[in-house]
Amino acid sequence: MSNTTAILLRGFMVVAWSGVFHTAVAAEVHGDPSNYQTLLRTLGPGDTLHLASGRYSRLTIIGLNGMSSAWITITGPSLGSPAVIEGARGYNTVEIFNSSYVVIENLRIDSLGIPGAFGISARGRDDNLTHDIRIEGNTLVGQNGGQQTDGISTKTPTWGWIIRNNQILGAGTGLYLGDSDGTQPFVGGIIENNLIRDTIGYNMEIKDQISISSVPGMPSGPTSTIIRNNVFIKNDQPSPDGDRPNLLVGAFPTIGVGSLNIYEIYGNYFFHNHREALFQGAGRVSLHDNVFVDGPYSYPSVVLRNQNYPLKIALVYNNTVYTSGRGIYFGSRALINDAVVGNLVFALTPIAGQITNQSGNVVDSTENAPMYVNSPSFELGSMDFYPLPGKCQGVPIDLSSFHTDLDYALDFNGMPKTATKGVVVFRGAYAGEGMNPDWQLQGHIKPPHARSASPVVLTWISPPSGLAGTSTTVTLTGMNLGPGTSVAVSGASLSVDGVTLASDTQIIATFKVAASATSGTRDVTVSTSSGNSNTVKFRVNRRQRQR
């Protein structure tokens, strides 16, 4: 053996010379159609393969494993002519096998209309250990060879996938995650800021999950799959294999690992489906701050129901629905919990079905929608459902039941729901009035919002009042309160006497009210160690004299 040996080890070039090891930085590799397949096999953690403009025959990713701190990236040009990955008969256009911490970005993936040639696929069932894949900024076309041809498909146990900022145009099915027999779960994913339009079948479906596989690394604790800020659009082309909703999410396992998982679906724009629902969900679902427009006359726009497996949790709040038929419909009663709160619904039958808890909704006919919002319309590019001044409001809504949802405190535009009025008073997906200051509803990608490092905190107080001359113990419920949270009051004759952290989302405080205190409200400010604060009202009452 020579004195100097070069070894590519886990993405870093380790050079052994005279017994001393030196680590080089991750590599920036440049490829073209003539050499990209050879270069793929050399990539390790932290490496980036830059594909030049041109046409490439398929992309097969086998055994590429980065690390959580050093992803492997395969990228096309961000500007100019794209790197086009073309399909071939009998193959999927991009196939991923036994890989992790891999980024696929800025590619044009064209399946050339070949039936069964998926755009991006991970298949192979339990023998394919593929997780933590990021698919970002790609354009997928040519997956229109039939309704069963998918833009993005997983048929192996997967977790930690991020599917972001992609365009999937005219596919048979846009995203099909999981398998029809319920044995290939898709867990803990993030699907955000994608445009999926003009599909033959589903824009997107996540299949039922009858069990969570015990493969190495699969999350065993409760997880959320986040579906946010996407645009789901269908057209009127026929669906020969059966009409399908724009988005359908199935149930999680009935017991055991995964039974406490949930879908958080928010900030999305659903437009047009003339034969099926815009959204249908079973299992455990939180659906909030979405805009639903132009569902079918003969079918509800938003459907929550048993579908193979029971509906367990269905939280539907702060959505805007505009349809000529039925709006929000529960075809089954949720076994554990439901809520239909603070929605703005214009429909022939706005809200119906087996619902236990509904409150604070504003409903009316489609014809009366111009009395509430700027420009209700079924025409893409002409609609504006931002509230008119003084409309779409009501008494303050208590959202504390939803405080474990990631962005429960933000509206469709990513604005805090208390920004305008100080409390949650707006109905529907927008927490504002007048002119819409943000993204207009359209058939393009909804851009990401600038996300705060510290989540917005809303706080609720129970009980909200106390008597003069007494001490009242109150519970303050919020999000990410945690150690270091402080409580301050302003207003005469009211002080704080002890604060206890009950959990990361609840604190217990005792308010001491002077006997001389006059009736009226006092401000109570809750401040967290991360710098967030929120003010709630506590009312002081005086005992009425007996006559």
N, C-alpha and C positions, 0 to 999 in steps of 0.2 A: 504494500500500500504506500502511496506517495505521502510526503509530509503534509500536503494540503488537500483536504477533501471537502467538497461543497455538498451540503445536504439541504433540501427544501423541507423544513420541519414546521408544521402547523402554521404556514404562512409567513414564517420569518426565515431569512437565509442565515443559517448557522454555519460558520466556517471554523473547522477544527485545524489548528496549525500549531504544531509542537505542543499538543495537549491543552491549548488555551482556546476557549469558545468565545466568539464574538457574534452578537446579534445585529443584523441589519434591519432597516426599516422596511415596512410593507411595500410591495412592488406596485408600480403603475405600468401596466402592460398594454401595448397597443396591437390590436389584431385587425384582420381583414378577412374576406371570404376564403382566402387561400390557406390561412394558418390558424383560424380561430378554434378549430376542434383540437388541435395539438396544444394550444395555449391553455384551453380550459382545464386540461389535466394537470397543469402545473400550479394552479391557484391555491393559495393557502389563506389563513386568517389575515384580514386587513388588506388583501390584494384587490386591485381594481383592474378589470379587463375593459378597455375602451374599444368598442367596435366601430370601425370607420363606416361612413356611408356606403351603401351597397346592398346586394341581395344575398342572403345566406340561406342555405338549405337546412332547415330545422335547427333546433338548439336542444341538445340533450345534456342535462345536468345530473351527473351521477357521482355520488361520494364526495361532494364538495361540502365541507363543514368548517364554517368560520367559528367565531366565538362571540359571546354577547357583547364583548368590548371591541371586537375586530371582525366586522362582517365582511364577507366576500361580495364584491359588487361587479355585476355585468351590466354595462351601460352603453347606450348608443349616443349619438350626438344630441346635445340639448338644443342646438340651433341648426338650421340648414337642412339638407337632404338627410332622411333617416337611414338607420340601419334596419333593413326589412328582413324579418325571419319568415321564410315561406314554408308552407305546408307541403306534404307529400302524401300520396295515397297510401293508406295502411298505417299511418303514424299520426301522433299528435304533434302539433307544430313546436311547442316547447314542452318537454317532459322532464319532470324532476323526480329523482329517486335517491333515497338515503342521503339526504342533504339537509343542512341547517344553517341558520344565520347567513342567508344568501339574499342579495338584493338583485332584482331584475328591473331595470328602469330605462326609460327613454327609447324604447324599441317600438317599431311598427310590426305587429304580429299578424300575418295574413295567411289564413288557411285556404285561400284560393277557392272557396266554395265547395271544397271536397267533403262529402258526407262523412260524418264521424270524426273529422280531423279537428279536435279541440284546439283552442288557442294556447292555453297554459293548463297543464294537467299534472296531478300527482296521484298515481294509481298504484295498484299492486297489493292493496289491503294490508294486513299486519306485517308483511315482510318489507314494507317500505316505510322506514322511520324518517319521516320528513316533517320538520317543524321550524318555527321562526323563519318564515319566508316573507320578504317584503317585495310586493309588486307595485311599482309606483311610476306614474307618468307615462304609461304605455298607451298605444292605440291598437285596439284589436278589431280586425275586420275579416271578412271572408269566412266566418263561422256560420254561414247561412245555408249549409248543405242540407239542412233538415232541422226539425224542431228539437231533436235529441242531440244536436251538435252544440257544444257549450263553449262560451268564451273562456271562462275559468272554471275548472272542475277539480274537486278533491274526492278521491275514493280510497282513502287510507286514513287511519287516525291522525289528525293534525291538530296542532295548537300553536298559538302565538303568531298567526299569519296577520300581516298588515297589507290590505289591498287599498291603495290610496291614489287618488288623482288620475285615474285611468278613464279612457273612453272605450266603451264596448258598444259597437254600432252594428245593428242588424243581425245579431247572432240568433241561432235557434233558441237557446237559453243563455242569458247573460252570465250569471254565476250559479253554479249548481254545486253546493257544498255538502258533503256527506253522500251516503248511498241509499238506494231505495229500500233496502232491507233493515235500515236503522243501525247497522253494526259498525259504521265508519264515521265516528263523531268528528265534528269540527268545533273546537273548544277555544274559548278565550281569544277570539279574533277581533280585529278592528277593520271595519269596512267603511271608508270615509271619503267624501269629496270626489266620488266617481260619477260619471255620466253613463247611464245604461239606457239605450233607447232603441225603439223599433225592433224589438225581439219578436220572434214568432210565438214563443211560449213565455215563460217567466222572464221578467227582468232579472229576478234573483230568487233562489230558494235555498234554505238550509233545511235539510231533511230531519225527520224524527231521529232520536237517539235512544235506543232501547237499553244501552249499557255503555260505559266508558271503559275502553280497553286498558289493561294493565301493562302497557308498553313502557319502557324506560323513559322517564321524564314527563310523562303525561300528568298534568295537574290533577291532584286528588281533592283539593279544596274547592269551595264554591268559586265560580268565575262568572264574569260578565262578557258577553259578546256585544260589542258596540257597533251599531249601524247608524251612522250620523252624516248629515250634510251631503247626502247623495241626491241625484236627480234620476227618477225612475219614470220613463215615458214609453207608452206603447202606441202603436198605430192600429189601423183597422184591417190589416192583412189577416187572412184566415189562419187558424191554428189546427191543422189536420189531426194532430194527436191529442186534441182536447184544449178547451179554453183554460187560461191560467191567469192568476192574479199578477199584478206587477211585482209584489213581494209576498212571499209566504215563508213563515218560520214555523217549524214543527216543535214537538215536545222534547223535553229532556227525560233522562231515565226516571222511572217511577220511584225507585228507592236506591239507596247506596250512593256511590261516587257519581257526582254530576246532578243529583236530584235537586240540589239547591242552586243550580246555575240559572241565569236569567238573560234575556235579550233586552238591551236598552236601545231603543230606536227613537231617534230624535233629530230635529233640524232638517229632515228630508223633504223634498218636493216630489209629490206623486201626481202625475198628470196623465189622464185619459186611459180608459179601458172600457170599451163599449160592450163587453160580454162578461166580464168577471170583476172581482173586487180589486180595488187599488191595493189593499192590504188585507191579509188574513193571517191570524196567529193562533197558536195553541200553546199549551204548556205554561211557561212563566214569562210574561211579557210586560215591559214598561214602554208605553207609547206616548210621547209628549212633544209638543212644539213642532209638529209637522204641518205641512200644508197639503191637503188632498183636494184635487180639482178634477171634475168631469168623470165621475164614475158612471157605470151603466144604469139605465133607467130600471132595469129588471132585477138588479142585484145590488146589495148594499156596498157602499164605498169602503167601509172599514168593518171587518168581520172578526169577531173573537168567538171561538167555538171549539168543541172537541173535534179533533181531526186525527183519527187513528188512536190517539191517546188523549187524556182529559185536559181541559183548560183548568189550570190551577190558580195562577195569579194574572190579573189583567188590570193594569193601571193605565188609564187613558185620560190625560190631562193637558190642557192648554193647546189643543189642536184646532186648526181651522179647516172646515169641510164645506165644499161647495159642489153640489151635485143635483141633477134633475130627479134622482130617485131617492133611495134611502141613505141616510148618513152613517151613523155609528150603530152597529147591531151586534148584540150578544146572542148567538145561537145556542149557547150553553151557559149555565151558571158556573162561575169560577169557584172551585172547590175550597180554596183557602182565603182569597181576598180579591175584591174588585173595587174600582173607583172610576167614576166618570165625572170629572171635575173641571170646571173652568174652560170648557170647550166653546167654540163659536161655530155653529152648524147651520147651514142653509140647505134645506132639503125638503122633499115632499113629506118624508117621515124622518125628522132629524135624529132622534135617539130612541131606540126600542130594544126589546129583548129581555133576557133574564139578568137584570142588573140589581144588585142589592144596595149599592151606595152611589148615588149621584146627587150632585149639588153644584150650584153656582154656574151652570151653563147658560149661554144665551143662544136661543134657537129661533129660527124664523124660516119663511119660505124663500126659495131661490129668487122669486120675483121681488122680494123686499130687501134683498141684500144691498142695493144701492143706498139704502137708508143708513147703513152701518160702515161700509168700507169704500175705499176710493173708486175702484173700477172693477167690479166683479165681471168676469167674462170666462167663456170657454175657449177663447182664442189665444193660442200660445203667443206671447209677446205683448198682448194687450191687457192682460189681467194685473190687478193690483189690489190685494186684500188687506192692505194696511188700514187700520181703523180711522174713521173720520173723527174730528175733534168732538169730545164729549160722548162718543158712542163706545160700544163694546166694553163697558165697565160695569162693575157691581160692587157689592160689599167686599172687603178684603178676604182673600182666600188663604186658608191655612194649608200650606204645602208640607207641613212637618212629616206627614205620613210617607213622603217621597224623598226624604232628605238623604237616603243612602244612594239614590241615583246620582251618577257622576256629575251631570250638568243640569240638574232639576231646576236650578235658580236662573238659568239663561234662556232667553227666548230664541226664536228662529234665526234672528240676526246675531245671536251670541251676546246680546246685551242683558245686563242684570234686570230681572223682572221688577225690581224696586227702584230702578234708576229715575223714572219719571215722577211717580207719586209717593215714593217712600215705602209703600206697601204693595202687595200683589193684588191689583184691582182689575187688570185687563183680562178679557176673555179671548181665547184663541191663541194663535202662535206668535203674535206680535205684542210686546209690552210697550206700546207707544201709540201716538196718534198724529194725524196730519200727513206730512210728506215722509215717505219711506226713505230713511237715510242710508240704506244699505243695498244689498244685492236685489235686483229685480228678477221676478220669476221668468225663466227663459229656458230654452233647450240647450244650455251649455253647462259646463262644470261650475258648480257653486264653489267659489274660492274659500280657502280655510280662514277662520277667524284667528286673530292674534290671541293666543291663549295665555291667560295669566298664570304665573308660577304658583299663585295661591288661589284655590277655588273661591268663588263667591260664596259668602256665608249669609244665609237668611236664618233668623232666629225666631222662635215662638215661645211664648210665656204662658204657663198654666199653673194656677189660675191667673187671670189677667187683672184681678182687682183684690183689694183688701180693705179692712175697716180701720179707721182712725183709732189709735190707742191700742193696737194689737201688733203682734208679729205674725207675718204670713210667710210660710215656706212655699217657694215656687220652683218649678222645673223649667229650665231653659233648654230648648232642643234646637240643635243646629247641625252644621256639617264641619267636620275637622276642627272641633273645639280643642280638645286635647290639653296636655299640661301647659301651664302658662296662661290659660284663659283668665281674664279678669272681668269683673262686673262693676260698673259704676252707675250711679243714679244722679240725676239732676232734678232739682225741684225741692221746695221747702218741705221740711218735716218728714223726709224719707231718707233712710240710710240702710246700708248693707251690713248685716250682722252674720258673717260666716258664708263661705263658698266651698262646696265640695264637688270634685270631679267624679261624677257617677260613671261615665264612660266617655269615649272619644266624641260622642255626639250629644251628651247630656250633662248638665251641671245643675246642682241643687244650691239654691241661695235662700237666705232668710232676710226678708225686708222688715225693718222696724219702722212702724209708722207712729209718729207722735200723736198724742191725744188731741193736740190743738190743730192738727192738720186739716186744712180745708179740702172740700171735695174737688176733684179734678184729676187730670192725667199728669204723670211724670215720665220723663224719658229715662229709659234703662239702656245703657250701652254695654254691649258684650264685645270684648276685644281679644283676639287670639295672639299667640306668640308669633305667628307668621305675618302679623300686621293687618289682618282683616278686622273689620269692626262692623257692627250693625246695631241699630237702635230700634227698640220696641217700646210699646206704651204699657204702663201700669197705672191703673186707675185707683185713686183713693176715694172711698165712700165714707160717709158719716152715718151713724145710727140715727134712724128716725125716732123722734120723741113719741112716747106712748101718750095717747089722749085719754 
